[in-house]
Amino acid sequence: MSLKTDKLIEEAQKLALKGQLDKAIKAYQQVLALEPSAFNHRQKLAELLIKAGRADDARAEYETIGKKYTSDGFYLKAIAVYKKLQGLFPGDIPIILTLASLNEKHGLVANALAEYKQVYDYYEKNSEVDEALKMLEKMQSVDPQNIHIKHKLAEAYFQAGKKDESYAVFGKLATLLQERGDAAAFAKLDARIQQLFPKKSEFALEVLDEQVANGNAANAIAGLQALLRTNSNDKRIWELIIKAFKQLEQPQKVKVAYQHFLKCFPNELSAQLGLIGCLVEENDLKGALVLLDNYELGLFAGQLLEDLERIYTALDKIDPINLRVLEGLSRVYLATGKADDAATLQSKIQSLQGVSGKSAEVPAKVEQESFEEPDYFSGQASAESDFGEISFAGIDTDTTSLEVEYEPVAPEVAGPFDSAENEFEIEVEFDDVELEIPANDVATITTDGDWLDAVGKKLDKIATKTGKVKFAHALDGEDAQSHYDLGMAFMEMGLFDESFKEFRQASADKSKRFVCFVFQGVCLREKGDLANAEMVLRSLLKPELSLEDSCTAKYELALTCEASGKSDEYITLLTEIDAADRNFRDVGRRLDAVNSDKDALDFSDDDFKIFDVK
């Protein structure tokens, strides 16, 4: 800076100290006319304008600073500036939207949602439906996995008459609930769909079908079993659960599912083929032939000749000289017009018959026994769990834990299965997922011991100004470093409530937990809450601390004691720090100032001799 600029800055500072605000403002304006990029002085100007009651002029200066930080990619500094503006102009929509966008750009999802939620509330309160919908859409794009936002958006679409959009979002919401294993919420949602879309009676099945189609069979299984519990006579559910087990490569469960599918639908040709195919894959020649004795005539009548050829060909590879298999394959060849292949087989059959002296006659069809309808779906329904902010009228019960027991098919139908295989049980348990919406300023802190854990709990009990989002949630894995940096930026702007909140979130990172607790104590002190600041900082003093941590906590406690008028402890703490690290911050200067003041007050008898009057 030029000599003229330096003189103007010096003059502005003196005028500000004297309280001559208008003159100080003019001096800073002259400085900025010479040095437009001096943003530290532009911030001083903005602060003076606020003191002078010129908030609109201050806004212009802060926005100039904020836009520059944003264009340079310093989003955290820009957030701190606009947060200061938000304090000056609460409820100003453009400022809130700018803050939301900056938080989103820096990856602070929960913070961004909190800001967008304010805008949504404003539009909803003023019945600006289209704008409110845009905000919900924006929030969904910021956090696509947020079930509460999705539900709010789906309901809002329906109320706005956008039923196709509503149904689509409800479907995505149902998929999320399925992936989380929340059977209670899924059942409620299904009931809600029946209320809103009475013609969409297969909503749950559609969702599960899409889930399996997208390769997420593991999560779909639980929902399919829940559907079977209430409707075991729906072919599509059986077909889908079999498809899911196949996708998961669980052949034993596929086989059991086919067995029970056939109990409900004994003439279902696809299930007959499927069960035979399971035994072929197990190389269970005897069991497969027993089933073929029962089902072959029906499969021929259903013209499923290619499938029969595939099965008999596979069995022929298991046992190439089995007359029963060769006869069956020959019949298939004749039915499909493959006379040459059939003739070749007949020669082989005759040769084998000549050796064995036996004929491969097809046994008479085994009659299927009639069975009592088994209780496939025994299980206790647990108490209904809350669905957070989402309510579904008219639904008062649900199941959160299901157990599905499959009984074995009789050996005459299913083949000579081992009893261990038949007594097959599939258990489905759902973890209760609490769908309450936590405040976005509360971090989940994982502790190594009782000490810092206790400090964290004390901090959580201290009342601070918090920002809550009714249907948003703080995401796991958010960048703790970003919250920490934002906390520092807020402190520099004098926004101590906001800074406290950010340090609370950053403290979820165990490596930053101690320093975050210290800074929360600093925020309390700067807010004037000296008692809580002292309590927190004293709690952090432990013998096992590193030198750096010990000096840091003692230093901030010393400043708190000074502010509280506890001069003796202030000096004691500074002396302890100086003994441990003579170069720690400005401890030396502070002690020199204390000693200088003490010397000025310490007068010996000799010091008074100059005043003796003789």
Secondary structure, 3 states (H helix, E strand, C coil): CCHHHHHHHHHHHHHHHCCCHHHHHHHHHHHHHHCCCCHHHHHHHHHHHHHCCCHHHHHHHHHHHHHHHHHCCCHHHHHHHHHHHHHHCCCCHHHHHHHHHHHHHCCCHHHHHHHHHHHHHHHHHCCCHHHHHHHHHHHHHHCCCCHHHHHHHHHHHHHCCCHHHHHHHHHHHHHHHHHHCCHHHHHHHHHHHHHHCCCCCCHHHHHHHHHHHCCCHHHHHHHHHHHHHHCCCCHHHHHHHHHHHHHCCCHHHHHHHHHHHHHHCCCCHHHHHHHHHHHHHCCCHHHHHHHHHHHHHHHHHCCCHHHHHHHHHHHHHHCCCCHHHHHHHHHHHHHCCCHHHHHHHHHHHHHHHHHHCCCCCCCCCCCCCCCCCCCCCCCCCCCCCCCCCCCCCCCCCCCCEEEEEECCCCHHHHCCCCHHHHCEEEEEECCCCCCCCCCCCCCCCCCCCHHHHHHHHHHHHCCCCCCCCCCCCCCCCCCHHHHHHHHHHHHHCCCHHHHHHHHHHHCCCHHHHHHHHHHHHHHHHHHCCHHHHHHHHHHCCCCCCCHHHHHHHHHHHHHHHHHCCCHHHHHHHHHHHHHHCCCCCCHHHHHHHHHHHHHHHCCCCHHHHHHCCC
